[in-house]
């Protein structure tokens, strides 16, 4: 099973999103200036569906 966490973080960075703070457990909170929303990113993304949903919430058009 693939790990999508590093790829998602790299795509978020290239899309203009930035890390704001640590969340509960192993989650990080990122801010997306495209949508003006905060997005929760897990540190262990194993599903491409989860990775795509994070990118969708951040307003970035990218699909695994």
N, C-alpha and C positions, 0 to 999 in steps of 0.2 A: 504494500500500500504506500502511496506517495505521501510525502510531507509537503504541504503547501504553505506553511507558515512563512518561510523566508521569501518565497516568491511573492506572496501577498504583500508582505511588508515592503519589498522592493517596488512593486507596482504602486502601492499607496504613496511612497516617497516620490516616485517619478510623476505621480498625478497631482502633487502639490499638498498632499495630506501630511500631517506631522503628529508625532507622539506628544500627548499632553501629560498623562500620568498613568500610574499603575492602578489597576482595578482590583476587585476581589479575586483571591485565588491566583490563578496563572493567566489572568486577562489584562490587557492593556487598553487604554482609552486613547483613540486617535481622533483628531479633528479634521473634517473635510471642508475646505473653503468652497468647494464646488457646490455642495448642498447646504452648508452652514450647520451641519449636524455632527454630533459625536458618534463614533463607531467603535464598538467593542471588538477587539481582536484577541482570539484565544492563542495561547502559545503552542498548542498542539492541534493544528488543523490537519485532519487526515482525510476529510471528505471534500471532493471538488465542489459539491453542492454548497457546502458551508463557505468555501473560499469564494465562490461566485456570488453568494448572498452578501458577504462582507463588501466586495467590490461594488455590487449593485447599490448597497446602502450608502456608499461613499460617492456615488455618482460617476464612477469610472466604468467605461464600456470595455470590458475585457472578460473573456470567458475561457475557462480551462476545459 
